[in-house]
Amino acid sequence: MAWSDRRVKAATLCLLLLLPAVALAHSPIKGLNNFYNGFLHPLFVPAHLLSLLALGLLFGQQGPRPHTPAILGFLTASVLGLLGTLFIEPIAVETVLLGGAGLLGLLIAAKRVVPVYLSALLGVLLGIAIGLDSAMVELSGNERLASLLGSGIGIYLLLLYPMALADHFNKRPWQRIAIRVLGSWIAASALLVLTLTVFVPAPSI
């Protein structure tokens, strides 16, 4: 079996494992308190997870220090997005997040120098989108505040760890290739999920 075929099958299997979580992506997990529900929320939404992994890998690959404005822009935008959920109705941004993750994955795979203004623009756009898409509509009052606090910390960590990983493993040629391969997997996964989201109708409940 060709290596490319194995990669495609592995990516497809990962997507199939992720898809069941979509239906309950914005609902609390029974048995967990509201803070931990929010903290784990980005892990259970494929669009959030792929976007955060891609953005963190891109910042780490490009070098976190030169892209500090973009990192701060993302974190500020995500906080504003989280706070915005207290005042506005939920907005469908899954397509934006998946498209952004696909673009970021391609940039990582190509390993081109990304201007700071472009990374800042992508960071702000994805930060706002993830924040606005993190509200659990079943919660209100202090319960929602606890959930949003947990989501903010989860978003920060899911950006920090891949960024640190890409920055650390960016010294030897094989390490740089591994980061580029991860970027290509993220791009393929995001485009596959985007295709399913756009062309496969959601089951009626």
N, C-alpha and C positions, 0 to 999 in steps of 0.2 A: 504493500500500500504506500502510495506517495506521501511524502511529508505534508504537502499542501492539503491532501484529502484528510489526513488526521487532524490538521488544524481546523478545517471546516467542520468536521464532525464534533470536535471538542467544543468549538464555539456554539454550535447548535445545541449540544447537550446542556451547556451552561445556560443558554437562553431558555430552554424548556424548564430547567430547574427554577429559573427566576420568574417565569410567567405566572405561576399560581399566586405569587404575592401581590400581583397587580390589583386584583379585585379588592384586597383588604389594605391597600397601600396607605390610605388616609383614615383608617379606623384604628382605634386603640387595640393593643394586644391584651386580651383578658389575662389577669393575674399579675400584670406589671403596673407599677404606679405611673402617674402621668409624666414625671420627669424622664423615667427610663423609656417610656413609650416614645417620647420625643427624641431622646438620645439615639434610639435604634432606628428611628424613622428613615433617615437617609439610606440605611443599609437595605431596607425592604422596598425601596422604590427604584427600579432599574435606571430610570432617567437621571435621578439624583446621583446614584452610585457611579454610573459611567461618567457623568459630567465632572464630579469631584475628583475621581481618579485621574481623568484626562487632564484636568486643569492643574492638579498637583504635580503630575509627571512633567507637564510642559514647563511649569515654573522651575522645577528641579533640574530639568535638562538644560534650560536656558541659563540657569544660574539665579538663585533666589535674590542675591543682593542687587543686581541691576534691575530686577523686576519687582523691587519692594513696593513702588507705587501701585503696581497692578495687584499685588497681594493685598495691600491695605484697601484698595478700591473694592476688591471682591468681598472682603470681610465686612466693610462698611455697608456695601450694597445688600449683603445677605441679612445683616441686622435690620436694615431699613425694610427689607422685604418681609421679614418675620413680624416686625411691628405693624407693617401695613395690613397684615391679615386680621388685625383687631378692628380695622375700620372699613375694609372693603370686602366684597364677596369673593369667593375663590375664583381664580382665573386659570383657564386651561393653558398650560405652558409646556406640556410634555413634548410637543413637537419641537419647540424651540430648544429645549434641553437636549433632546436626542440629536438634533441637527448640530448643535454646538459641540456635543461630545464627539460626533463623527468628524467634524472639522478639526477639532483639537487632536484627535487620534491621528489624522492624516499629517498634521504639522509635526507631531512627534515622530512618526514613521519617516518623514522626509528629512527631519533634523535640519531644518532651515532656521537661520537666525530670524527671530520674530521681534519686530520693533516693540518697544515698551508701550507705545500708544495703542498698538493693536492688542497686545496681551491685556492691557488695562481695560480696553473697550469690551473684550470678550469676558474678562473677569467680572466687570460691573454688570453686564447683561445677564450672565449666568447666576451671579449672586442674587440679583433682584428676583429672577425667575425661581430659583430654588427656595428663597425665603417666602415668596408669595404662595408657593405650592406646598408649603410645609404645615399648613394649618389642619388640625383634625376637627372637622366641623361638628362632631358629636360633643366636643368639649366646650366649656364656656367659663368665664370668670377666672378664678385662681387656677383651676384645672388646666385651662388653655395656656395661661402664663407659664405654668410649670412645664408643660409640654413644649412650648416655644423655647424656653431656656435650655431644655435638654437638646432640642433640635439644633440650636445655635452651637452648643459645645460639640455635638456629633458632626456638624458640618465643618467646624474648625479642625477637628482631629482627622477627618477623612480628607481634608486638603493637606494637612501637615505631614502625615505619614508617607504618602506617595511622593510628596515634594522632597522630603528628607531622603527617601530611598533613591530617587533619581539623581539627587545631588551627590549622594555618597558613591553610587555606582556609576560615575561619569568620568572615570579616570583611565580605564583601560579599554581598548577597542572592543573586546567581547562584551564588556559591561554596557557600553554605549549601544551595541547592537541589540542586546537584550531589552533595553528600554525602548528602542525603536520597534521591536517585535511586539512588546506590550501595547504600544501605541496603535499598531496595525490591528491587533485583536480588539482593542476598544472601538476603533473605527468600524470594524466589521460588525461587532456586536450592536453598536448604536444604530447602524444602518439597517440591520436585520430587525431590531425591535421597532424602529421607525416604520419600516415597511409593514410589519404586522399591525402596528397601531393605526396606520393610515388605511390599509387595504382590507384588513380583517375586521368585520363588524363585531362590536362587543356583544356578548350573549345577553339576551333580555332576562331580567329577573322578575 
